[in-house]
Amino acid sequence: MYSPLTPGTEDRARSAVLDGRVFSLPRLSRPHRHDVLMAAIGLLGGLVLWALGLRIQGDRTFFAPWVSLLPLAVVSVLELVRRTAPQPALVIGTLALIADQFTVGNLATVLMFTDLMYAAVLYGTPSAARRIPVTTFLITVGITIGFLAWFRNPQALLIGVVTGMVSFLPAITGVSVRNHRDAAEAARLRADQTALLAEMDRVQAVTAERTRMARELHDMVANHLSAIAIHSTAALSIDEPDTSRQALGVIRENSVDGLAEMRRLIGLLRTGGKDREPAASPTLASLDALVEQTRTNAASSGLTCAFEDTREERGPLAAPVELAAYRIVQESLTNALKHAAPGPVGVRLGRSGQLLTVEVSSVFGDRPGPRAPGSGAGLVGMRERVELLGGTIEAGPSVAGAGTKIWRVRAELPVEEGVSKT
């Protein structure tokens, strides 16, 4: 279907409907095909009525009957621009209707004028759509009162009724149609906006899920891969059978454990793994085993790991809190394995009121021997976990009591989900 709006105009028109701005339609040289059809039918119908001698007024001795065809022709032409220039068409059409009253008249002229009045309200500017119904109502009332005062006959009311049917009734019909059209357009735009917001929410949810998966994957596997990288480098650089055998043992143990964790994660992500039992999330009770494993992996690097739990209440906490604490310790131990200088690595758990404190410290400085490269994703992941729970985290170098420079990671987590630090 041919649209009277050029490409790009419809979007600006919809915006004008929503924010109340005045929107002027472009002037198009090609009229709408419906307007052409209405103009042709109106002109042909008027000619038939004129040929049959059907007139709406008595003979005018000062004008020949054919003069009534002139207003008919003018109004027929105006039908072609009823959408593209509705207000000028109404002004010229009003003058043509007035001129028609001085002729024998033609019913087709009057009917097409009512359509011009309707189109001026429907397709005109918002201000015109507000003014025209009020103006036509006042004109109808004024003509009714004027003819009553002139003729002093109740039949003069018929003139007011006819005036209202020709002017006010089409205008108020146009207002009703325009309001329904604008309401439908606004509802459609709201639906489009709702769909857009839903799509944005979906994208954000997918992004958040991918971030969570990347964080879990990094925390689960980075510890094992770091140990493998360090010990494989040591095995290649130190030509001693015992050292190589010990390194290969650590490599095998970490590769098997890392592969098992990868399989558990893949099993949860597979769409066909609905029958699989979900893997249990790590808890604070597993920290002893984690520290012991790190102690074994770090033995060749000169690191000694110690775990201290000063909590008075050691009952289970919310699963996300325990998982976050476990992952923070795991990532901190992985970083110590990759970067810490030889010396003690301390893991401490504590609780103060509604806050769980997790602290991991290691000697800060250069160290001899092989080192595994870091990407910085671990620190980002720890901060994300803490922020999701409403806690705080600090990571950076500091000075211990004996003047030793250490790297310390300290996080404070609410013991209940959604309870932030006050």
C-alpha positions in Angstrom: 0.0 0.0 0.0 1.3 3.4 -1.0 2.2 5.6 2.0 1.9 9.4 1.9 5.0 9.7 4.0 8.5 9.5 2.5 11.1 7.1 4.0 12.2 8.3 7.4 9.2 10.6 7.9 7.1 8.0 9.6 9.6 7.6 12.5 9.7 11.4 13.0 5.9 11.5 12.9 5.7 8.8 15.6 8.0 10.8 17.8 5.9 13.9 17.3 2.8 11.9 18.4 4.5 10.9 21.7 6.2 14.2 22.8 3.5 16.6 21.5 5.7 18.4 19.0 4.1 19.9 15.9 5.0 17.9 12.9 4.6 19.2 9.4 4.0 16.7 6.7 6.1 17.2 3.6 4.5 18.5 0.4 4.3 15.7 -2.1 3.6 16.1 -5.8 1.9 12.8 -6.1 -1.5 12.5 -4.3 -2.7 9.4 -2.5 -4.6 7.0 -4.7 -7.6 7.1 -2.4 -7.7 10.8 -2.7 -7.6 10.6 -6.5 -10.5 8.1 -6.3 -12.6 10.3 -4.0 -12.0 13.4 -6.2 -13.0 11.5 -9.4 -16.1 10.0 -7.8 -17.1 13.4 -6.3 -16.6 15.2 -9.6 -18.4 12.6 -11.6 -21.3 12.4 -9.1 -21.6 16.2 -9.2 -21.8 16.2 -12.9 -24.5 13.5 -12.9 -26.5 15.5 -10.4 -26.2 18.7 -12.4 -27.2 16.9 -15.6 -30.3 15.5 -13.9 -31.2 18.9 -12.7 -31.0 17.9 -9.0 -30.3 21.2 -7.1 -30.2 22.0 -3.4 -31.4 25.7 -3.9 -33.8 27.6 -6.1 -32.9 29.3 -9.3 -30.6 32.2 -9.1 -31.6 34.7 -11.7 -28.2 36.5 -11.6 -26.2 33.3 -12.2 -26.6 30.6 -14.9 -27.0 27.0 -13.6 -23.7 25.9 -15.0 -21.8 28.3 -12.6 -22.4 25.8 -9.8 -19.9 23.5 -11.6 -17.1 25.9 -10.8 -17.2 25.3 -7.0 -17.6 21.6 -7.7 -14.4 21.6 -9.8 -12.5 23.5 -7.2 -13.5 21.2 -4.3 -12.7 18.2 -6.5 -9.2 19.4 -7.0 -8.8 20.1 -3.3 -9.6 16.5 -2.6 -6.2 15.6 -4.2 -4.3 17.5 -1.5 -6.5 16.7 1.5 -3.6 14.8 3.2 -0.6 16.8 2.0 -2.0 20.3 2.5 -5.2 19.8 4.6 -5.4 23.3 6.1 -5.0 25.3 2.9 -7.4 22.9 1.2 -10.0 23.7 4.0 -9.6 27.4 3.6 -10.0 27.3 -0.2 -12.8 24.8 0.2 -14.7 27.1 2.6 -14.5 29.9 0.1 -15.7 27.5 -2.7 -18.7 26.4 -0.5 -19.6 30.1 0.2 -19.5 30.8 -3.5 -21.7 27.7 -4.1 -24.4 29.3 -2.0 -24.8 32.0 -4.7 -25.5 29.3 -7.3 -28.2 26.7 -7.6 -25.8 24.5 -5.6 -24.6 20.9 -5.9 -24.9 18.2 -3.2 -21.5 16.7 -4.2 -19.8 20.0 -3.5 -21.2 20.0 0.1 -20.3 16.4 0.7 -16.7 16.9 -0.5 -16.4 19.9 1.7 -17.3 17.8 4.7 -14.5 15.5 3.8 -12.1 18.4 3.6 -13.2 19.4 7.1 -12.6 15.9 8.4 -9.2 15.6 6.7 -8.1 19.0 8.1 -8.6 17.7 11.6 -7.2 14.2 11.0 -4.1 15.1 8.9 -3.5 18.7 10.1 -1.3 19.9 12.8 -2.2 19.2 16.5 -3.0 22.9 17.0 -5.3 22.9 14.0 -7.0 19.7 15.3 -7.8 21.5 18.5 -8.9 24.8 17.0 -11.1 23.6 14.1 -13.8 21.8 16.2 -14.1 24.7 18.6 -14.3 27.2 15.7 -17.0 25.1 13.8 -19.0 24.8 17.0 -19.0 28.5 17.6 -19.9 29.1 13.9 -22.8 26.6 14.2 -24.1 28.3 17.3 -23.7 31.8 15.8 -25.5 30.9 12.6 -28.4 29.3 14.5 -28.9 32.3 16.8 -28.5 34.7 13.9 -31.1 33.1 11.7 -33.5 32.7 14.6 -33.2 36.4 15.3 -33.7 37.2 11.6 -36.5 34.9 10.7 -38.1 34.7 14.1 -39.3 31.2 13.2 -38.4 27.9 14.8 -37.7 26.4 11.4 -34.6 28.5 11.4 -33.1 25.9 13.7 -32.9 23.6 10.6 -30.3 26.0 9.1 -28.2 25.6 12.3 -28.6 21.8 12.1 -27.4 21.7 8.5 -24.5 24.0 9.3 -23.5 21.7 12.2 -23.7 18.6 10.0 -21.6 20.2 7.3 -18.9 21.7 9.6 -18.9 20.6 13.3 -19.9 17.0 12.8 -17.0 16.2 10.4 -14.6 18.1 12.6 -15.6 16.2 15.8 -15.4 12.9 13.8 -11.9 13.7 12.7 -10.9 14.4 16.3 -12.2 11.0 17.4 -10.4 9.1 14.6 -7.2 11.1 15.2 -7.3 10.3 19.0 -7.8 6.6 18.3 -5.1 6.6 15.7 -2.6 8.4 18.0 -3.5 6.1 20.9 -2.9 3.0 18.7 0.4 4.4 17.5 1.5 5.3 21.0 0.6 1.8 22.2 2.5 0.3 19.3 5.6 2.4 20.2 5.3 1.4 23.8 5.2 -2.2 22.7 8.3 -1.7 20.6 10.0 0.0 23.6 9.0 -2.9 25.9 10.4 -5.4 23.4 13.6 -3.3 23.1 14.0 -3.2 26.9 13.3 -7.0 27.1 16.0 -7.6 24.5 18.4 -5.3 26.5 17.6 -7.3 29.6 18.3 -10.6 27.7 21.6 -9.3 26.4 22.6 -8.2 29.9 21.6 -11.5 31.4 23.6 -13.4 28.8 26.6 -11.1 29.4 26.3 -11.6 33.1 26.1 -15.4 32.7 29.1 -15.4 30.4 31.1 -13.3 32.9 30.1 -15.7 35.7 31.1 -18.7 33.6 34.5 -17.1 32.7 35.1 -16.3 36.4 34.3 -19.9 37.5 36.4 -21.4 34.8 39.3 -19.2 35.7 39.1 -19.9 39.4 38.7 -23.6 39.0 41.5 -24.3 36.5 44.0 -21.5 37.0 45.5 -23.0 40.2 46.2 -26.4 38.5 47.5 -24.8 35.3 49.8 -22.5 37.3 51.3 -25.4 39.2 51.7 -27.3 35.9 53.5 -24.4 34.2 55.9 -23.8 37.1 56.8 -27.4 37.6 57.2 -28.1 33.9 59.5 -25.2 33.6 61.5 -26.4 36.6 61.7 -29.9 35.0 63.0 -28.5 31.8 65.5 -26.1 33.4 66.9 -28.3 36.2 68.7 -31.4 34.9 68.2 -33.6 38.0 66.3 -36.9 37.8 64.7 -36.6 41.3 63.6 -33.0 40.7 62.1 -34.0 37.3 60.3 -37.0 38.8 58.9 -34.8 41.6 57.8 -32.2 39.1 56.2 -34.7 36.8 54.3 -36.1 39.8 52.9 -32.7 40.6 52.1 -32.0 37.0 50.2 -35.3 36.7 48.2 -34.7 39.9 47.2 -31.2 38.9 46.4 -32.1 35.3 44.1 -34.9 36.5 42.4 -32.7 39.1 42.0 -29.8 36.6 40.6 -32.2 34.0 38.1 -33.5 36.5 36.9 -30.0 37.4 36.7 -29.1 33.7 34.5 -32.2 33.1 32.2 -31.2 35.9 31.8 -27.7 34.6 31.2 -28.9 31.0 28.6 -31.4 32.4 26.7 -28.5 33.9 26.8 -26.5 30.7 25.8 -29.2 28.3 22.2 -28.9 27.2 22.0 -32.7 27.2 23.3 -33.1 30.7 19.9 -32.7 32.5 20.2 -36.1 34.2 23.6 -35.3 35.7 23.9 -34.6 39.4 24.9 -31.0 39.9 28.5 -30.7 41.3 28.6 -29.5 44.9 29.9 -26.0 45.3 33.2 -25.6 47.3 32.7 -24.5 50.9 34.8 -23.2 53.7 35.2 -26.7 55.0 37.3 -27.5 51.9 39.9 -24.8 52.6 42.1 -27.2 54.5 42.4 -29.5 51.5 43.0 -26.5 49.2 45.8 -25.1 51.4 47.3 -28.6 51.6 47.3 -29.0 47.9 48.9 -25.6 47.4 51.5 -26.5 50.0 52.4 -29.5 47.9 52.5 -27.6 44.7 54.6 -24.7 46.2 57.1 -26.9 48.0 59.7 -26.6 45.2 59.3 -22.8 45.1 60.2 -22.2 48.7 56.6 -21.3 49.8 55.2 -22.6 53.1 51.4 -22.4 53.5 49.5 -22.1 56.8 45.8 -21.9 57.5 44.3 -20.1 60.5 40.5 -20.0 61.3 39.7 -17.7 64.2 35.9 -17.8 63.9 34.0 -18.7 67.0 30.9 -19.7 65.0 31.9 -22.2 62.3 28.4 -23.2 61.1 27.6 -23.2 57.4 26.9 -19.8 55.8 24.9 -18.9 52.7 26.2 -20.9 49.6 27.2 -17.8 47.6 29.1 -16.4 50.6 31.1 -19.6 51.1 31.7 -20.0 47.4 33.0 -16.4 47.1 35.3 -16.9 50.1 36.6 -20.2 48.8 37.3 -18.7 45.3 39.1 -15.6 46.8 41.4 -17.9 48.8 41.9 -20.1 45.8 42.8 -17.3 43.5 45.1 -15.6 46.1 47.0 -18.9 46.5 47.3 -19.2 42.8 48.8 -15.7 42.6 51.1 -16.6 45.4 52.2 -19.7 43.6 52.9 -17.7 40.4 54.5 -14.5 41.9 55.3 -14.7 45.6 58.9 -14.7 46.8 60.0 -17.7 49.0 58.5 -17.5 52.4 55.3 -18.0 54.3 51.9 -17.8 52.8 49.2 -17.2 55.4 45.4 -17.9 55.0 43.2 -16.5 57.7 39.5 -16.6 58.3 37.7 -14.5 60.8 34.2 -13.2 61.7 33.2 -9.9 63.2 29.4 -9.6 63.7 27.8 -10.0 60.3 31.0 -9.8 58.3 33.2 -12.7 57.3 36.9 -11.7 56.9 39.1 -13.5 54.4 42.8 -12.6 54.3 45.7 -14.1 52.3 49.3 -12.8 52.6 52.5 -13.7 50.9 56.1 -12.3 50.7 56.2 -9.6 48.1 59.4 -9.4 45.9 61.4 -11.0 43.2 62.1 -14.7 43.4 64.4 -17.0 41.6 63.3 -19.9 39.4 60.4 -20.3 37.0 57.3 -18.1 37.2 54.0 -18.4 35.5 52.6 -15.4 33.6 49.5 -13.6 34.9 46.7 -11.9 33.0 45.1 -9.9 35.9 41.7 -11.6 35.4 41.9 -13.2 38.8 41.9 -9.9 40.7 39.0 -8.7 38.5 37.1 -11.9 39.3 37.6 -11.5 43.0 36.3 -7.9 42.9 33.3 -8.9 40.9 32.4 -11.7 43.5 32.7 -9.3 46.4 30.7 -6.5 44.7 27.9 -9.0 44.0 27.6 -9.7 47.7 27.9 -6.1 48.8 31.3 -6.6 50.5 34.7 -4.9 50.2 38.1 -6.1 49.1 41.6 -4.7 49.2 44.6 -6.1 47.3 48.1 -4.7 47.2 51.5 -4.5 48.9 51.9 -3.6 52.6 54.5 -3.9 55.4 54.3 -6.7 58.0 55.3 -6.2 61.7 58.9 -7.3 61.1 59.3 -4.8 58.3 58.8 -7.5 55.7 57.1 -6.4 52.5 54.1 -8.6 51.8 51.3 -8.8 49.3 47.9 -8.9 51.1 44.4 -9.7 49.9 41.7 -8.8 52.4 38.0 -9.2 51.8 35.0 -8.6 54.0 31.8 -10.4 53.1 28.4 -10.2 54.6 27.5 -13.5 56.1 24.0 -13.3 54.6 23.2 -12.5 51.0 22.1 -9.0 50.4 23.4 -7.6 53.7 25.9 -5.0 52.9 28.5 -3.4 55.2 27.1 -0.4 57.1 
